[in-house]
Amino acid sequence: MSTTKTLIRVGHSPDPDDAFMFHALANDAIDTGNYQFTHELQDIESLNRRAFEGELELTAVSIHGYAFVEDKYALCASGASMGDNYGPMVVAREPMKIDDLKGKRIAVPGTLTSAFLSLRLLLGDSFEYEVEEFDQILNLVEEGKYDAGLIIHEGQLTYGSQGLNLIVDLGKWWYDETGGLPLPLGANAIRRDLGMEAMLEVTEYLKQSIVYGLEHRQAALDHAMKYGRDLDLAKTDKFVGMYVNDWTIDFGEKGREAVRLLLRRGYEAGIIPKLVVPEFIG
């Protein structure tokens, strides 16, 4: 007698680290019990916006975006993307100092991204910005349509090949600013209306998928390579290593502290409208 499985719709970015993380779930490499996982790939800003409506049971969110949906979602303890003394970058055609960015026009990948929150914490309201597709920002800066660009994902490894200059690495800035904390960029959020038992079980399957990828690295990298724009195997491996690691298996206390601090700093700066104390599942 067959039992109907509970459908868990998963939203994540079409980039190598998320693909690596979800390889085991996407390719049925682990037994998921009474749950059936389906996957929807979208850029992180779109996923942040969809979370406002609570569309997906399990979704990637920016830590910044999470501040606006914590009534609907809790954070999974597994699935974090942390920048440990590295992270989103501001790049430009011409070399400049951080203060030179004031008054400049900067292309950004979305106003709910943690990258944008970090940039606002650094520069306040002193710059102009426009939202562009994350995978077009390097080209737009190279073409001179913007003074600078805020880059996420694999652009952090490829900007030099387009002759662009690094102005600030926001992960390094945050590390120095906080006395050694990683910059919490993204996480997986699970919908509260599933109930605590299901939230814990689904988070456990997510953790198993991450561990499976790390233990079967080549197969997971082969899957991730499909999503690595302009990345060869070595660069894909490097990028995955930056964002799928021990932090991803579990935030740990230091990671949890970093999340709480980023959300508090965002609130104190008037960027996040209320003080959010995150709830971690698992």
Secondary structure, DSSP 8 states (H G I E B T S, - for coil): -----EEEEEEE-SSHHHHHHHHHHHTT-S--TTEEEEEEE--HHHHHHHHTTT--SEEEEEHHHHTTTTTTEEEESS--EEESS---EEEESS---GGGGTT-EEEES-TTSHHHHHHHHHHTT-SEEEE--GGGHHHHHHTTSSSEEEE-TTHHHHGGGGT-EEEEEHHHHHHHHTTS--EEEEEEEEEGGG-HHHHHHHHHHHHHHHHHHHHTHHHHHHHHHTT-TT--HHHHHHHHHHHSSHHHH--HHHHHHHHHHHHHHHHHTTSSSS-----EE-
